Amino acid sequence: MQSDKKLFTPGPLTTSMTVKQAMLHDIGSRDTAFINTIADVRSELLRVAGADPQKYETILMQGSGTFGVESVIGSAIPENGRLLVIINGAYGRRIQKIAHILHIPCDTLEYPENQIPDVGDIDQFLQNNPAISHVALIHCETTTGILNPVQAAGHVVASHNRVFIVDAMSSFGAIPISMADSHIHYLISSSNKCIEGVPGFSFIIAERLKLETCRGQARSLSLDLYDQWVGLNKDGQFRFTPPTHGILAFQQALRELEDEGGVNGRGKRYKDNQIRLAEGMRSMGIETYIDENFQSPIITTFLPPDHPRYDFETIYTRLNEKGFVIYPGKLTDRVTFRLGTVGRLYSEDIDALLEAFREVLIELEIIGME
């Protein structure tokens, strides 16, 4: 059987063989064993988050991470609420779009994609706009790989007694984040990111007191966060068909996260990967886009070489033929490409990609042979 290509992407990503094997079982959605699996996953996610089970709840939601974000935006904000979205990339803009489609009043604070938000601006905006009830911020903005100051922002939001929503899609499981210390009321992530599961569902870790206020507020049937929570607590089941195989894989992925040393252990591997990758790319004359002080270990945006023979599609295709999958850039104002350093990737995989990248650049006569 042909081996899988290595995915240098932020998710879906390369998974372990044991996570794949966990999906080789059919199980009924109402089976006691599966209900126990759901309960175990919900409990374990609270443990990974360091969240007090007396104060916080985990809700699993079918669909990609965006489904989870939309379930929170569409359920947590009341009819008379107003949302402030802090934007420095495409995923902040996506939250703004969700609010627009759901007819939720929305304001934004926008920054360049290589700049972190100024918490002083957030403080001033909230002071001047008492109608704002909720604030949303991306932790790791996958557009570039920049890491935003969630804890500092959370302190400001809390000082104004507003509800704080954090999209931790590309960070949860590898970058420490405290719900309590950062005053986060709703944290959203996905099965196929740093915990190294497969696509199929998102999850929300929420403060119970805030969840209890969401009854009847949802602007969607299937994405009703409150009803999903009540259903899971009532009988341990999803309201609609769950991604059974994906949840089995995720349970195994959580075990492997713990075996690696938890969030800190996994984060160290990712950080080592990112440093190794950035240094190797710089040795070929390819620079990073984000200041290293704000760079996450999840995904790195690179500026292409200034050469007439550079063409991303050609490089993408040739690397793909060599067994490596990379990502195009997602910036609005300049050409870039992105390389993820998450998933089941190790130093030897980084070295193999760098060697392949150098070979392609030599083949295209963008750099010379040493």
C-alpha positions, -999 to +999 in steps of 0.1 A: +000+000+000+013+034-009+023+055+021+005+087+029+021+120+019+033+142+048+009+171+054+027+203+063-006+220+069-025+232+100-052+206+096-063+181+085-028+169+093-007+138+094-020+114+121-005+084+138-012+049+127-029+041+160-053+070+156-061+057+121-066+022+134-090+035+161-115+042+133-115+005+121-145-002+143-182+003+136-202+014+166-238+024+172-244+060+182-267+048+210-243+020+221-234+022+257-197+019+248-200+049+225-219+070+251-191+062+275-165+073+249-183+107+245-183+112+283-146+103+284-137+127+257-157+155+272-141+150+306-106+147+291-109+179+272-117+198+305-085+182+319-064+193+290-078+228+293-072+228+331-108+238+335-126+232+367-154+206+360-176+223+386-176+255+365-170+245+329-186+222+304-175+206+271-199+204+242-191+184+211-206+198+178-207+180+145-188+197+116-156+216+112-142+242+135-163+269+117-194+250+127-183+253+164-176+290+160-209+296+144-227+276+171-212+299+198-218+332+179-253+322+170-263+309+204-244+329+230-253+364+218-288+375+228-311+395+205-301+427+222-264+418+222-236+433+201-203+417+191-168+432+188-145+411+167-107+417+169-093+410+134-058+405+121-065+377+096-090+357+076-105+338+105-113+370+124-130+382+092-149+349+091-164+356+125-175+390+113-191+373+083-209+348+105-223+377+126-234+395+095-252+365+081-269+359+114-280+395+116-260+401+148-248+437+153-211+437+150-182+461+153-145+454+145-110+465+155-088+456+126-050+453+124-024+444+097-020+406+094+015+407+108+006+429+138-009+417+171-039+436+184-033+465+209-051+457+241-052+494+248-073+499+218-097+472+230-099+488+264-107+522+248-133+507+224-152+490+252-151+521+273-166+541+245-191+515+234-212+502+263-235+484+239-208+457+232-218+426+251-194+400+236-158+402+223-143+376+200-106+370+193-085+344+175-057+329+196-035+316+168-045+333+135-039+305+109-038+331+082-002+338+091+007+318+123+007+349+145-001+344+182-024+369+197-023+381+233-054+363+246-046+366+283-040+403+282-071+409+261-091+387+284-082+409+314-093+440+295-126+423+285-132+412+321-125+446+335-155+459+314-177+429+324-181+416+288-183+380+276-151+367+260-151+343+231-118+327+219-112+308+187-084+285+198-087+263+167-050+261+159-036+264+194-056+242+218-036+212+228-002+226+220-001+262+235-010+265+272-041+286+277-061+290+309-098+296+308-099+311+342-067+333+340-077+346+306-113+351+316-126+331+287-162+322+287-163+302+254-133+285+239-137+267+205-114+242+188-115+212+165-107+175+164-082+177+135-058+203+149-031+201+177-047+171+194-040+152+161-074+136+155-093+135+122-119+159+109-155+155+119-164+176+148-155+207+168-158+213+205-166+241+228-154+245+264-178+270+281-185+285+315-216+268+328-232+300+341-229+316+306-242+285+289-273+286+311-282+320+297-283+307+261-316+289+262-338+298+233-312+322+217-299+300+189-304+312+153-300+276+141-315+242+149-285+220+143-260+245+158-280+253+189-252+252+216-276+251+245-297+223+232-266+203+223-253+207+258-286+197+274-289+167+252-254+155+260-260+159+297-294+142+295-285+109+278-249+113+267-260+113+230-258+138+201-291+152+190-283+142+154-260+116+139-225+119+155-192+113+137-187+080+155-154+070+138-139+105+143-147+105+180-131+070+184-100+084+167-101+115+189-102+094+221-070+077+210-055+110+200-061+123+235-043+093+250-014+100+228-013+137+238-010+126+274+017+101+265+037+129+249+036+150+280+004+168+275+002+203+261+037+213+271+052+181+256+034+185+223+041+222+222+078+216+226+079+192+196+060+217+175+083+246+186+114+225+178+099+217+144+091+254+136+125+266+146+142+239+125+120+247+096+125+285+097+163+282+100+164+258+071+143+280+049+164+310+057+195+291+046+178+290+012+172+328+013+135+324+022+124+347+050+095+345+075+066+370+074+059+372+111+082+387+137+096+358+157+084+374+189+048+368+178+053+336+158+034+305+169+048+270+165+017+259+145+021+274+110+047+297+095+041+321+066+071+326+042+079+353+017+087+337-017+121+343-032+123+373-054+131+354-086+113+354-120+112+315-120+093+313-087+058+300-092+039+285-062+019+261-082+050+246-098+067+242-065+035+228-049+032+202-076+068+191-075+068+188-037+035+169-039+052+145-063+079+140-037+054+132-010+050+166+007+018+187+009+022+225+017-002+254+019-007+285-003-007+319+014-038+335+026-028+372+029-049+398+012-020+421+002+010+400-008+021+367-022+032+342+005+031+304+012+026+286+045+041+255+061+026+238+091+047+221+117+019+202+136+005+167+134+026+136+135+058+154+123+093+151+137+127+166+131+135+140+104+103+150+086+113+187+087+147+178+073+132+157+045+109+186+035+138+210+035+159+187+014+130+183-011+124+221-011+161+227-019+160+201-047+130+218-063+146+253-061+177+239-077+157+222-104+140+255-112+173+273-111+161+296-084+191+288-063+224+272-073+239+239-062+263+243-033 
